[in-house]
Amino acid sequence: EDENSTNFTFVNRQRLAGKTPTPLHDNDEIKLGRVLLRFKTS
């Protein structure tokens, strides 16, 4: 969920809609501004 950030939030290169929860899955790529994260489950 993006909280109206300046640079937006992306999951797997898809821009998230504001205030809409988005489920994450193993190996999803999350981009916050210039920071790139990889979501991993164990």
C-alpha positions in Angstrom: 0.0 0.0 0.0 1.4 3.4 -0.9 0.8 6.2 1.6 0.8 9.0 -1.0 4.6 8.9 -1.2 6.5 11.3 -3.4 8.3 8.6 -5.5 5.5 6.0 -5.3 5.8 2.4 -4.4 6.2 -0.4 -7.0 5.8 -4.2 -6.7 7.2 -6.1 -9.6 7.4 -2.9 -11.6 3.7 -2.2 -11.1 2.9 1.1 -9.4 0.7 0.6 -6.4 -2.6 2.4 -6.0 -2.7 4.7 -2.9 -4.3 3.3 0.2 -4.9 -0.1 -1.3 -3.3 -3.1 0.5 -1.3 -5.4 -1.8 -0.3 -8.9 -0.8 3.3 -9.9 -1.3 4.5 -13.2 -2.5 7.9 -15.0 -2.4 10.5 -13.3 -4.5 8.5 -10.1 -5.2 10.5 -7.0 -6.0 9.6 -3.9 -4.1 10.9 -0.5 -5.1 10.7 2.5 -2.8 12.2 5.5 -4.5 15.7 4.4 -5.5 15.8 1.5 -3.0 15.1 -2.0 -4.4 14.1 -4.8 -2.1 13.3 -8.5 -2.6 10.6 -10.1 -0.5 11.5 -13.7 0.6 9.6 -16.2 2.7 11.3 -19.0 4.6 
